[in-house]
Amino acid sequence: MSHPRSLKKILEQLYADRSPQHLANDPLSFCHRYHAPADQEVAALIAAVFAYGSVKVIKGSLSRIFSIMGDSPAGFVDGFDPKRDRQLCSGFKHRFNDADDLAALFWAIRLMRQQQGGIERFFCRFFEANAATVEQALNGFCAAVTALDYRLLFGSAALPPESSFRFLFPSPSGGSACKRLCMFLRWVVRPADGIDLGLWQQVRPAQLVIPVDRHIERISRMLGLTSRRTPDWRMACEITAALRQFDPLDPVKYDFSICHLGISEGCNGTSSASCPGCPVKRHCRAV
């Protein structure tokens, strides 16, 4: 499926017009509170995996988490002691996830950093430089995180069968679009440009897959970037392939701009007050 050059021109302009002001409604804003790469990397994974639900709920949960962690998220997880510090998570609830899941996440990141020196190195144990996308690396990463030794939290190495912690690390092999982890990868892989962080060196932007949230799902269908109806891994790959026609080296660079047509500009998928001034109106199938 080919797409008109005029749409590329519009998307490029939207990309150029991105502003850090848009970060106010984005979980990525929490990562920009920190300056040390290690702190940003840890903050990025935490902010991404809890980025589901309404903007208000996400911001409330992340505000509590980062107030617990203090000035250095990396320093906090490196010193996290399940017996001593588990009580810091007491009462935490973010929709499907609870205090046990937050404590398990702190512990998992501590183990990743302890075993490999950082989240990037832990992830890249499963990454092949010549891979077309991050699909297989995500499969390996998610399996490895959920297979870490959690005995100091739960009394046995394996996660309890009923643990909702697994919800934070879905994998493409299960069909999930892996929106939150793809968003994390966009943040840490794409170059630092005032929005994304540019922390990782081994994964290339060309290998990223777009994070499919409800805004990307809806607007991509409206623009003809996907014909699929289910927001799964196949849809994410189809949208990414369409955007690759516009920029094969960095197809996911358009994600933030497209997403914020919904988050910040009010696009709801039907004719509305935001439509007359919408920059993609010419290509929209909803009006």
Secondary structure, DSSP 4 states (H G I P E B T S, - for coil): ----HHHHHHHHHHHHT--GGGGGGSGGGGGGG--SHHHHHHHHHHHHHT--S-HHHHHHHHHHHHHHHTT-HHHHHHT--HHHHGGGGTT-EETTEEHHHHHHHHHHHHHHHHHHSSHHHHHHTT--TT-SSSHHHHHHHHHHHHTS--HHHHSSSSPPTT-GGGGGS--GGGTB--HHHHHHHHHHHSPPSSSS----SSS-GGG------HHHHHHHHHTTS---SS-BHHHHHHHHHHHHTT-TT-GGGGHHHHHHHHHTT---SSS-TTSTT-TTGGG-S--
